[in-house]
Amino acid sequence: MIRLSDLRSVISLQRETIVNQISYQRSLLNDLTVLDGFALIISGIRRCGKSTLLAQLISKQTDKWLFLNFDTPRLFNFEFPDFRILDEILSGDKHVRNLFLDEIQIVEGWEVYVRGKLDEGYKVVITGSNATLLSRELGTKLTGRHISKELFPFSYDEFCGYTSLQPGRESVMNYIETGGFPQYVLNGNPDILHALINDILYRDIAVRYNIRDDRSLKRLLMYMVTNIGNLVSANKLKHVIDVKSTTTVLEYLSFMQQSWLFHLLPKFSWSYKKQLVNPRKVYLIDNGLHDTINPSFTKDIGRKFENLVFWELRRITEDLFYYNENARECDFVVCNKNRPQLLIQVCTELHSDNFDRERNGLLDAMNYFDKSKGYIITLDQSDKISAGNKTIEVIPFYKADFRKMRSGAWA
């Protein structure tokens, strides 16, 4: 139960913070439009900058607005009936027509309230850090009444813009080690990332889903982090983390994916059933978390670089796969409605020891999908490889425009 005076105080303090906030403009801001009758949903991992993005969106508004972040200790007891108190505050100012509700998924039944405000003519913008909680409610009460956008930690371009670094090998290496969580990029304090992991592991997963065996949860987290880019399966993981049921492993993996910690990339197959049963490749949301979770004497730059490329592609589309046929592999198959558009191989450097493997894996995928062009993304090498009527372009990561490459506009 929340008191009216407490809610007024929280709104006032948060408004002051939002108004006075100075921040680096996120690229996603240009893609955000608040439409009449539609809730705008912005989702993403904790601490990736959703509240900051809301502040930037608010600064563009000409109409009066109200901002409320539910993820604050003073509102931890906020329940659905307490929305009546929020309505009382709104009724006192009829000029407020824009509502910005941060981390609203914490409140059970939030979607009913939002639907009601849309029906009343309010414009509503929502953020959340749990993909399934949001999608489940969006699929019921808000079907057809919402537009969804995802926010990730800084992209490479945003990282360079924020740090004033020039695109090139040095800034890529810096990005590989630092990652893109804005607060960590700002001050480099590892406690920020430790707190983030603890919040996700305990508050968002263990407490929310009533998991008592948090040791197995932590073992799974450690194993996944040390296997970036590798294949995993629930049956294998069951033995690794010492649990009896593959169902438990699948649940843990689901919870981690819902919190945006990992993405599990499926193998491409024309059969959806085969996509489901084949092992998947692991990608961690941000390279900065790697050493926080798993301090190691080995830098593992190659796998971190592959992880970096994956998330640049994931910002563009969810329609991603890996290719593995004829005992040959291509790292990424970028699709549109399950139809391959772009084939990408990743390695930090092409040399005599890996040239045949990288080229032949990509060529096999190009033949399989009948594509005349493929790409190898490296740290700073440029080259062109011809094989019959096939062409492979070798491109430094910092020069690659994946959107243009996907659309075929890359020259």
Phi, psi and omega in degrees: 000131182248138177273148180302317182296322179293317181294319177300318181296315180298314181299318180296313181295317181292324178298317180299319179296315181296315184295323185269002184285132175245126187208166177282129184290127180280147181298326183296337183305323182291344181262002185262128176226130178264113185256149174298132175083358181234133173277132174267120183253122176245115184240157180167170183296155175307145172066017178273354176112021182296316180296321177296318178298320176300317179300320179292322177292320179299321183297343180268354185280142175259336178274161180290148187220163173230132179244137177213119176261117184280345182271066177220143184307328182289346180243014181298336180264010181294127179235169185307316179299338181289346175299337177295327178290320176298319177298324178296320177295318179294322180295338179280352178218092184291348181279345177285117180235354180244125180246128177243109189243108188266132179054044184287343183296348177297330184267116180295131180090008183305326185295330178293318180295315181297317178300320179297319180291325175298317179296333179277357177097007176284149166267133188231130174239132186233144168238158177199154182241026173223111189298316185288318178302320179289311186294325180298313181288324179296330181281355180247280187287337185246020179304125179076003183239024182215154172237127186252137175227149178249139174245135179243168169306168183313133167287174178299316179298318179293320178301314179295319180295319183290322184266355183062027175272149178274144176302133181164179183303316184297316180289328176295315178297322177297316180294322179301319182278321187274323186079195189234014176290119191308313183294324179288320177299325183293314187234353174068016180278114183295341178300332179298315181286325176298317179295322179299311180299316180297319178299316181291313186293319185263307183289312187279335184244295187300311182288313184298322184254012174056050179266115181274330182273071183286345177294317177295324177298316179292322178298320178296317178301312180300316182295317181296319181296323181279001181233034176304130179082356179265163179276138176226154174219153183298323182294319178291318182295331178303319180282326181297316184261003173062055170239159188275336190240135173293334177299319178298316179299314180298322178295314179301315179298319179298316180297320180292322178292321180297332178268007177068020177290319183226159164236134178254110187274124181278158173285140178290135171207146175291342178262121179297325179299318179292326175301322183288324189269341181283151176302157181241158179264141186266132172226127181275139187307328187203134182295334179299332180284340187303305183286337177293318182278324186225075177303129186214153177282341179265134184283330178053046184299322183302313182287324176295323179294317176298320178299318179299314181296319179304312185289333172295322177288321182295332176296335182272320186201155171270349187277070185234147180212169166250158181248133176208098178219154175057032180061025177230149187231143170239132190298313187222131171247111182264123188242169168226111184056046176069014176251119185300134177241326190217133180243127186227131171250146184233130169203147182295324181208134173275128178213181187298331183283334184240358186301309182298317182297313182292316180294312185292325176296317179292317179298321179298318177293321179296321177292318181299318183262003180057053178250139182271344183228141174219171185227141169245120181263126182235178177292310182205023178264143173234136180190174175220134182239128178251138177217095185065236179266013180255144178232131176246123176262128176261120189229135172295141181307317186289351176256352186282131172249095189292331178295315179292323179297320181292322182277351182087007182271358181292128181256000000 
